[in-house]
């Protein structure tokens, strides 16, 4: 279970790493907004995954398979993103724990089943869980929007 969480955090951190810096450059945001580290990861992506067709998680899987070979700048950014994501996941877990126990106790964790269960009970969720769920959905929508414009 912990390995799955760490793997999910790595994949989400990669998604954020590639989506946000390219969007920042596109929108004219200042350089200090993470663009330096994003460039390091983009260089690694070109180096290790140039023949990979983007989409359906293929690029993230490629980068994950080269995790040990990534540049120090990219590794540093990934570590920072992982830590931030762990904190957010822990907060989300704590906020929704009573709802998961109430509505999803018989659901096998993994492959988004718990999230789907919570989504199916959206109108019944506690305020804290609704807030976390809304923020996570907003981030996912933001990432999808940025990906469409890359």
BELHUWO-V372014 format. One record per run of one state. SS is the DSSP state (H for helix, E for strand, L for the rest). FROM is the first residue (numbers start at 1). TO is the last residue. If there is no record, write none. Layout:
# BELHUWO-V372014
ss=SS from=FROM to=TO
ss=SS from=FROM to=TO
This chain:
# BELHUWO-V372014
ss=L from=1 to=1
ss=H from=2 to=27
ss=L from=28 to=34
ss=H from=35 to=49
ss=L from=50 to=57
ss=H from=58 to=65
ss=L from=66 to=66
ss=H from=67 to=69
ss=L from=70 to=71
ss=H from=72 to=103
ss=L from=104 to=112
ss=H from=113 to=120
ss=L from=121 to=121
ss=H from=122 to=124
ss=L from=125 to=126
ss=H from=127 to=148
ss=L from=149 to=150
